[in-house]
Amino acid sequence: MPQIADDIVIDAEFAALIPPLSSEERQQLEDNIVEHGGARDPLVVWGSDGTLTLLDGHNRYEICTRLGLPFDVHEMRFSSRDEAEDWIDKNQLGRRNLDARQMSLLRGRRYNRTKNNRDGWSEGMDGQNVRPSQTAESLAAEHGVNEKTIRRDGEFAEAVETLGIEREIVAGEIDAPKHEIVAAAKSMPEQPTQEQVAEALEAVKSKPHVAHNSGDNEWYTPREYIEAARQVLGKIDLDPASNQVANEVVRAATFYTAADSGLDKDWHGAVWMNPPYESGLIGQFVEKLCDSYASGTVKKAVVLVNNATETRWFQSLAEQASAMCFPKGRVKFWHPRKVAVPLQGQAVLFFGPKPDEFARAFSQFGFCMEASE
């Protein structure tokens, strides 16, 4: 039904939940509305106590009211504010222009909101109470990820709320890896002072975003490891941290060099990754892989890293991996102009189905094990 602007209430907290459009996306939306003579899709509002509160369509609403163009509304009913917020997050997760961090935040908010309902119990489709593990399972199925991802999303969303950086994360203004944001929040006491929150927040915001690797980050994988990975993956669609020399052995259909900034690209298909080992970079490459695998764009992956089991990035890999191999000795990396002398052992981790095939291919190098659920 046609609506007038005075009927609509803008709730600042609801609006802040929604990831903003880029300037190009907003301009394209305005052009489409002008060409159509009004908003093509109705605005969604929450009708409660005679008030129509806007839930979806904030950009369409602003453009139409500014230009004097018509719009329709679709009214929905919710029993609580939490229910309305959950609808917003679920609706936004259907957008195609969200990055991995935004998707993680929205999934995490949904999980925490449901998990915290009724002191850790939530209501199932049949009206029966279900445990949080069942909540994680149902949300994982709904969003096409695994339960571990949903739980990590919940930790991330909780950390973002604790640090008060939801707006910055939603707007894409903070580049720190998710595990560093979670670690910053966990470093604070249960009831932190304003100074302690500010200190943790500064640590997160001051983390530099590094998109390029160089120098000693460039050590190349021995051919026998690449051939074993190819046996498991079938083909290698992408190597996100490589160069022309290394790819003569890897033979990936697509590879990104330091100059290409692979962290800013889309990752897809079957991936081989020997990431840069610099502490500021490896966490970002691991996070990108885990997010891409959880979202389904990466179907399978083999990753070679130092066996730094004490690090958060290694734990993140291990939590999602289907299987892993611990070579008997240190991997003899190579470089055309330098001698490689590894200072510690390595691990190879597999993401994907049929972990037994990975174990057969990599058992020649050392002990292999499948990950437990």
N, C-alpha and C positions, 0 to 999 in steps of 0.2 A: 504494500500500500504506500502511496506517496506520503512523504513526511516533511515537516518543517523543522528547521534547525533548533527552534526553541524547545522542542519536545525531547531532545537528546541531551543526556548528561555525560560529561567526560570525567571519568574517574582516573586521577593521576596514577594511582597504584596499578590499576589494570593496564593503562597505557604503557607503563614502564616495563611490563612483562614482555612486550612485543618487540622483537628485533627490528630495527629500522630498515627502510629501503635505502639503497644507494641513491646518489643524486641522479644517476642514469635511469634507474628503475622508477624513481618517482616521476621524472620527466616523461617517461614512456607511459606511465599510468595516467598522467594529466592529459597527454595527447590523446589517449584512447577515450577518456571520458568526454573530452571536447568533441571528438569525432562522432561519438555515439549520442551526444546531446544529453548526457547525464550518466550516472553510474550504472554500468551493466549489471553488476552483482549487488544484491541487497546488503545493507549494513546489518550486522547481527547485534541485537540489544537484549539485555536482561530486564524483563518486566517484573518489577517488585514494588508493591505498595504505591502504585500509580506512577512510578518513576521508570523511565527507559534509559538504562545505563549502557553505553556503547562498549561492546566486547570485541568486535572485529569490524574493520573498515575505517580506521582513524584517518588514514591518508585520503580515502575517497570522501569522507565527511568534510575534511578541511578544504579539499579542492572544490567540491560541489558548493559548499557554503560561500566560499570566496568568489566563485564565478557565477553564483546564482543559478546553478544547474540542479535538476531534480534527482532524487534518490529514493529507493524503496528500503523498507526495513523488514527484517525477519525477527520476530520476538520469541525468546526462549525463556523457560522457567527453570529455576534452580532453587534448591532448598537451603543453600548456604553460600557464603562468599567463597569458601574453599572449593566448592563444586564449580562455581563460575570460573575461578582461576584455573582449575584443572581443565576445563573445556578450552580455555584460551591456549594453554600449553599444548594440548592435544591437537587443536586446530593448526597452530603454528608449525608443529612438527610435520604437517603435510606439505609445507612449502619446500620448493626445490632449491632456494637460494640461501639456505642456512649453512654455515660452516660447521665443522665437526665439534668445535667448542660450544657453539650455541645449541646444537642438538643435544650434546651431553648435559648441558645445564637444564634444558627443558625436560628431558627424560628424568634427570635426577630430582627435579622439583616434583614431578608426578609421583615418583617412587616415595620420596620423603613425605609428601602430603598424604598418600594412602597408607604408608607404613605407620605414621604417627596417629592415624585415626583410631580412636577407641583403645588408646594405650598400647599400640603396636599391632592391633588387629584391624582388618578392613572387611568390608561387606562384599561378598561374592555376588555373582549373577543370580543365584538362587536365594539370596537373602541370608545365607549362612556366613558366619565369620570365618576368615581364612588367615593363616599365619603370614608374616612378612615374606617368608621364602616363597610362598605361593603368589604373593603380590609380585615379587621379582620375576617369577616364572611367567606370569600372565603378561606383564609389561614387556618382557623380553620377546615373547611370541608376537605381541601386538606391533612392536617396533622393529622386528627382524634382527635382533641382537641376542647375545647370550646373557644369562643371569649375572655372571660376574661383571659384565659391562654395566648392567643396570645398577648393581650395588656400588661400583666405582663412580657412576654418575651421581648416585645419591651422596657419596662422600664429597664429590666436587661441588654439588649444589649447596650442601651444608657449609662447606668452607667459604664459598662465595658469599653466602648470607652472613656468616660470622664476620668476615672482613668488610662487609658492606660494599661490595663491588659489583653487584648485580647489573647496575646500569652500564658500567664500563665493559663487562663481559658481553652483555646483550648487544652493545654497540660496537664490539670488536676493538676496543681501545687498549686492552691489556694483552701483551704477547707472551707472558710467562707460561711455561708448560703447566698443565693441570696438576701434575704431581707436586710441583713446587708451590702452587696455591694451596693445595691440601696440606702440605708440610708446614707452611707458614701458619695456617689456622690451628693445626695441632700443636704447634710450638707454644701457644698461649695457654695460660691457666684457665680453669673452668669459668671463672668470673674475672676476665681481664680488665685492667684499667684502660682509660682512653689512650694513655701513653703507650701501653703494650700493643693495643690494636694498631695505633699509628705506626709503631716500629715494624710490626709484621707486614703492614700494608706497604710501607716504604720499601721493604725488602722485595716484595712482589713487583711493585711498579718500577723499581730500578733495575730489574733484570733486563739486560740488553737482548734485543731480538737479533739473532745471528742467522743469516740466510746462506752464508757461503762457508765452505771449508777450504783449507789450503795447507800447504806445508806438510808436516808429518802426519796429517790426517789421511794422506794418500798412500796407502799400502794395499797391494793388490792380492787377490785370493789365488791360491794355487789351483791349477787346472783340475786336479782330481776332485777337489771339493765342488767345483762348478759342475763337473760332469755328474757327480752324485746328485746334486740339486736338480739338474736337468732331468735326471731319471725320475725323480719324485714329482717335479712340476709338469713334466711333459714338454713344456716350452717356457721360456722366460719372456714375459711381456714387458717387464719394467725392471730397471736397476736405477733407483732414485739417487744414488750417490756414487757416481762413476766418472769416467772420462773415455776418450777415444782409445787410449792404449789398453785400459782395463777391459773395455768392451770387445776387444779382439778375441778375448778368451770367453767372456760371459755371453756374448752374442745376444744381448737383449734387444727386442724389437724397438724399445724406446729406452733411452738412458738420459739422466740429467747430470750435468757437470756442476761444479761449484758456481760457475757463471750463470747457469740456468736457474739456480735457486729452487731445487727440487721440493723444498718444504712448502712452496707456494703453489705447486702444481697438483693436479688430480692424480691419484694413484689408482691403478686398476689391474685386474687380471691376476696373473701369476707373477709374483715378485721375488727377486733375489736381492738381498740387502746386506752389504758389509759397510755399516755406517761409519762416519767419522767418529773417532773415539774421544775427541776433545769433550771434556765434561759438560761444557755449555751447549754442545751440539747433539750429543748422542741421545739425551733425553727427549729432545724435540723430534728426532727421527723416529725413535721408539714410539712416542705418543702418536705421531702421524700414522705409523703403520698400524698400531692397535686400533685407532679410530677408523681407519680405512677398512680394516678387516671386520670390525664390529658393524660398520654400516653396510657391508656387503660389496663395496666396489673392488676390494682386494679379495680374491677367492681363495688363493693359496699363497704361502710365502715360506721361504727359507732364509733365516737370518744368522749371520756369523758375528759374534761379539766376544769381548773378553768375559770370562766367567766371574764377573764382579757381582756375586750373589748378594752382597751386602747393600747394593745400591737400589734405590727406588725404581730406576728404569729397568733393571734386570727383573725385579719382582713383578713389574707390570707386564713384561714379556712372558715370564713364566706362568702368570695367572691365566693368560689367554692361549698359550701354546698348546698344541695337541701332543707334541712329543719333543724330546731334546736329546742331544748327543754331547758327551764330554770326551773330547779326543784324549788319547793316551799321552801325547806330548804337545808341546806348543806348536801351533800352526806356523809353518815357514812361509810367511808372506814374502812377496817379492816386489821389486821396484827397479826400473831400468837404470837408475842412476844412484841408488842407495842400497846399503846392506840393512836388511830388516832383522832386528834382534828383539823378539817379543819379551816383555818383562813379566808376563804371567800367562796362565793357560786360557783357553778359549772354550766357548760353548756354541753349538749350532741348535737353533730352535725352529720347529716346524709348526706352521699354522695351516690347518685344513683337514679334510677327511682322510681316512685310511692311514693313520699314523704307523701301522705295521709296515707299510711300504717304505716309509721314511727310515724306520729302524733297520730294515734289510739293506737299504742303500748305504746307510752311514755307519753300520756296525763295523765296517772295515777300519774305521778311524778310532773307535773307542766305545765306551759304554753308552748304550741308548736306553731310553725309558719313555713310556707313554705317560702323559699327564693324567692325574686322577681328577675326577669331577668334584 
